[in-house]
Amino acid sequence: MEWIKEATTKAVSAFLENTPAALKQYSEAAARIGAASFSADELLAQLDLFEKAESEVDIGCIQMKQYIMLRYPEIKDEDNVGVRVQEAVIELIDKLSGTSPKEEKKAGSVSRMQYVSSRLDIEKSLKEITAKDLPNSLLELNKSFTKKLAQAWFGLVYRRSALYTAFVNNKSKIDAPRSSYSMVL
């Protein structure tokens, strides 16, 4: 069991270490995308980059929860302050990853599949749309998804920075949830 603890520690450490650079990259992507106009191929490429980054954050959430659970102490009647901190961080991770029963999975997210499906709907409606209106419809779709993608990048900045802050600020309680001076009453 020690090997999984070591592997998880390495993975979480790498995620945390890479977070400042990732947040800068996400912020720059959001700003760049918000000011751009993309063709369908360019937008698909941008969606692929976003989905890769979003997957990295999702995996980071899972690894952080695993890191905490591997340090979860035996349940006792005394000195549970650190345990409550662990539980609060897990609850935040669940909320940010959309795995909490109260949260809908990444409601503001955008994906390649959503874009392709929307584009297909427009192309299927060719009978209702005149040939001259088709480019405008596709342009509007691209604009709409470009805006959604910029917002999704900003959402990813929030998710990753919240994960980072909660974990780093509470790491000592996560690693050692029971103080060494606990007393039995």
C-alpha positions as CSV (number, residue, x, y, z in Angstrom):
1,M,0.0,0.0,0.0
2,E,3.0,2.3,0.5
3,W,3.7,2.3,-3.2
4,I,0.3,3.9,-4.0
5,K,0.9,6.5,-1.3
6,E,4.3,7.4,-2.9
7,A,2.9,7.5,-6.4
8,T,0.0,9.7,-5.3
9,T,2.3,12.0,-3.4
10,K,4.5,12.4,-6.5
11,A,1.5,13.0,-8.8
12,V,-0.1,15.6,-6.4
13,S,3.3,17.3,-5.9
14,A,3.7,17.6,-9.7
15,F,0.2,18.9,-10.1
16,L,0.8,21.6,-7.5
17,E,4.2,22.5,-8.8
18,N,2.8,22.9,-12.4
19,T,-0.2,24.9,-11.2
20,P,1.3,28.5,-11.4
21,A,2.5,27.9,-15.0
22,A,-0.8,26.2,-16.0
23,L,-2.9,29.1,-14.5
24,K,-0.8,31.6,-16.6
25,Q,-1.4,29.4,-19.7
26,Y,-5.1,29.1,-19.0
27,S,-5.5,32.9,-18.4
28,E,-3.6,33.7,-21.6
29,A,-5.7,31.2,-23.6
30,A,-8.9,32.8,-22.3
31,A,-7.7,36.3,-23.2
32,R,-6.5,35.2,-26.6
33,I,-9.6,33.3,-27.5
34,G,-11.9,36.0,-26.2
35,A,-10.4,38.4,-28.7
36,A,-10.2,36.0,-31.7
37,S,-12.3,34.8,-34.5
38,F,-11.8,31.2,-35.5
39,S,-12.5,29.0,-38.5
40,A,-14.1,25.6,-37.7
41,D,-10.7,23.8,-37.8
42,E,-9.0,26.4,-35.6
43,L,-11.9,26.2,-33.1
44,L,-11.7,22.4,-33.0
45,A,-8.0,22.7,-32.3
46,Q,-8.6,25.1,-29.5
47,L,-11.3,22.9,-28.1
48,D,-8.9,20.0,-28.1
49,L,-6.4,22.1,-26.1
50,F,-9.1,23.0,-23.6
51,E,-10.3,19.4,-23.2
52,K,-6.7,18.3,-22.5
53,A,-6.2,20.9,-19.8
54,E,-9.6,20.1,-18.3
55,S,-8.8,16.4,-18.2
56,E,-5.5,17.3,-16.4
57,V,-7.5,19.2,-13.7
58,D,-10.0,16.4,-13.4
59,I,-7.2,13.9,-12.9
60,G,-5.6,16.3,-10.3
61,C,-8.9,16.3,-8.4
62,I,-9.0,12.5,-8.2
63,Q,-5.3,12.4,-7.2
64,M,-5.8,15.0,-4.5
65,K,-8.8,13.1,-3.0
66,Q,-6.8,9.9,-3.1
67,Y,-3.9,11.7,-1.4
68,I,-6.2,12.8,1.4
69,M,-8.0,9.5,1.8
70,L,-4.6,7.7,2.1
71,R,-3.9,9.9,5.1
72,Y,-7.4,9.6,6.7
73,P,-6.9,8.5,10.3
74,E,-8.9,6.1,12.4
75,I,-12.2,7.6,13.6
76,K,-11.9,8.6,17.2
77,D,-14.0,10.8,19.6
78,E,-11.2,13.3,20.2
79,D,-9.1,15.7,18.2
80,N,-11.0,15.7,14.9
81,V,-10.2,19.2,13.8
82,G,-7.7,18.0,11.1
83,V,-10.2,15.3,10.0
84,R,-12.8,18.0,9.5
85,V,-10.3,20.0,7.4
86,Q,-9.6,16.9,5.3
87,E,-13.4,16.4,4.8
88,A,-13.9,20.1,3.9
89,V,-11.1,19.9,1.3
90,I,-12.6,16.7,-0.2
91,E,-16.0,18.4,-0.3
92,L,-14.5,21.4,-2.1
93,I,-12.7,19.0,-4.6
94,D,-16.1,17.3,-5.2
95,K,-17.8,20.6,-5.8
96,L,-15.1,21.8,-8.2
97,S,-14.9,18.5,-10.1
98,G,-18.7,18.1,-10.3
99,T,-18.7,14.8,-8.4
100,S,-20.7,16.1,-5.5
101,P,-24.3,15.0,-5.5
102,K,-25.3,18.7,-5.2
103,E,-23.3,19.8,-8.3
104,E,-23.9,19.2,-12.0
105,K,-20.8,18.1,-13.8
106,K,-19.0,21.2,-15.1
107,A,-22.2,23.0,-16.2
108,G,-20.2,25.8,-17.9
109,S,-17.9,23.5,-19.8
110,V,-17.6,23.3,-23.5
111,S,-16.5,20.3,-25.7
112,R,-15.5,19.4,-29.2
113,M,-18.6,17.0,-29.2
114,Q,-21.0,19.9,-28.4
115,Y,-19.5,22.0,-31.2
116,V,-19.6,19.2,-33.8
117,S,-23.2,18.3,-32.8
118,S,-24.3,21.9,-33.0
119,R,-22.7,22.3,-36.4
120,L,-24.3,19.1,-37.6
121,D,-27.7,20.4,-36.5
122,I,-27.1,23.6,-38.6
123,E,-26.0,21.5,-41.6
124,K,-29.0,19.2,-41.3
125,S,-31.3,22.2,-41.5
126,L,-30.0,23.2,-44.9
127,K,-33.5,22.8,-46.3
128,E,-34.7,25.5,-43.9
129,I,-31.7,27.8,-44.3
130,T,-30.9,29.4,-47.6
131,A,-27.5,28.9,-49.1
132,K,-26.6,32.5,-48.4
133,D,-27.6,32.2,-44.7
134,L,-25.5,29.1,-44.0
135,P,-22.2,30.9,-43.7
136,N,-23.8,33.4,-41.3
137,S,-25.3,30.6,-39.2
138,L,-21.9,28.8,-39.0
139,L,-20.1,32.1,-38.2
140,E,-22.6,32.7,-35.4
141,L,-22.0,29.2,-34.1
142,N,-18.2,29.8,-34.1
143,K,-18.6,33.1,-32.3
144,S,-20.9,31.5,-29.7
145,F,-18.5,28.6,-29.1
146,T,-15.5,31.0,-29.0
147,K,-17.2,32.9,-26.3
148,K,-18.1,29.7,-24.4
149,L,-14.6,28.5,-24.7
150,A,-13.1,31.7,-23.3
151,Q,-15.5,31.5,-20.4
152,A,-14.6,27.8,-19.9
153,W,-10.9,28.7,-19.7
154,F,-11.6,31.3,-17.1
155,G,-13.7,28.6,-15.2
156,L,-10.7,26.3,-15.4
157,V,-8.5,29.1,-13.9
158,Y,-10.9,29.3,-11.0
159,R,-11.1,25.5,-10.5
160,R,-7.4,24.9,-10.5
161,S,-6.6,28.0,-8.4
162,A,-9.2,27.0,-5.8
163,L,-7.9,23.4,-5.7
164,Y,-4.3,24.7,-5.3
165,T,-5.2,27.2,-2.6
166,A,-7.3,24.9,-0.5
167,F,-4.7,22.1,-0.7
168,V,-1.6,24.2,-0.1
169,N,-3.2,26.2,2.7
170,N,-4.3,23.1,4.5
171,K,-1.5,20.7,3.7
172,S,-0.2,20.4,7.3
173,K,-3.7,19.3,8.5
174,I,-4.2,17.0,5.5
175,D,-0.8,15.3,6.2
176,A,-1.3,15.1,10.0
177,P,-4.9,15.5,10.8
178,R,-4.4,14.7,14.5
179,S,-2.2,16.9,16.6
180,S,0.6,15.2,18.6
181,Y,-0.8,16.7,21.8
182,S,-4.3,15.2,21.6
183,M,-5.7,14.2,24.9
184,V,-8.2,11.4,25.6
185,L,-11.2,12.7,27.7
